[in-house]
């Protein structure tokens, strides 16, 4: 279980390492383009949801507890990137199988 840490006040949410690795790629790519967005996440203890406004001026940390980086699912990255660019913002969706990618035309 990893941790997404937002701002210098230490606001954080625990997120599975595998999921966190994929979120890190999405956040990194959006901020590299100077694109701010909303990130909604359910709190693991069932106490509700938290929304974070992700902006390049806000310090972020991705704390991984595992020692090995996971294999990245490109289909999931694409889905998460589309969500981050949508009016509703980024939220964690179930990981699709990599063979669920649309066939090239």
N, C-alpha and C positions, 0 to 999 in steps of 0.2 A: 504494500500500500504506500503510495507516494503522497505528496502534499503540494497543492497549488497555493502559493503565498502571494498575497496581493497587498501592495503598499508597505510603507515603513511601520505601520501600526500592527503588522503581523496578522491581518485578516487572512484566514486560510481555510481550505477545504481538503479533506482527504479524498484522494482519487487513486484508483488502481494504477500501478506503474505502467502497464501496457497502454491503458487509455491516456494517461498523462503524457506518455511519449508522443502519441499522435496529436494531442492537443498542443503540445509544445511546438510541433512543426507548423500547425495551422496558425497559432499566435505569432510565431516568429515571421512567417511569410506575410501575414497581414500587416504587422508593424513595420516590417522592412519596406512596405509600400506606403507607409504612413496612413494606413486605413484603420480607424478606430471602429469598435463594434461592441455589442453587448454580449456577455457570456453568462448564461443561466445554468445553474447546477443544483441538483437535488442534494440536500444534506444527507449523508450516509446514515444518520441515526433516525431518519424519518421525521425530523422536526420541521421540514419545509424546504424551501428553495432560497438560493441567494443569487443575486444578479450583480455582476461586476462590469463596470464600464472599462473596457480595455483601451488604453491610450498610451502612446509612446512615452509620455511624461510620467507615468505611474510605474514605480519599481515592481517587478515581478520576479518570482523565483519558482523553479520547478525542482522540488526535492524528491529524488528517487531513493527508495530504500533498497531496491534490488541492485545487484552488482553488474548485471549484464543488460545491455540495451536490447529491446525486443526487435524482432523482424517487423518491418513496417508494411502495413497493408495499404497500398496506394489507392485502392477503391474507397476505403474508409477516409483517407485523407481528402480525397476529392469531395466526398459527401459532406465532411465537416467544413471544408472550405466554402462550399455552396451555402451551407447553413449560416456560416459567419457573415456571408455577404447578403443574406436575406434580411427583410425588415424585422423578423423575429430574433435575429442574432443566433449565436452559436449555443447549442445545447448538446449534451452527450447523447448520441444515438447508439443503438446496438451495432456491434461490428459486423459488417457484411462479409460473406465469403469472397475471396479474391476472384473467383470465377463468375461472380455476379456482375462483372463489368460488362457494359454494352459492347456488342461486337462492332469492330471498326467498319465503317461504310466504304 
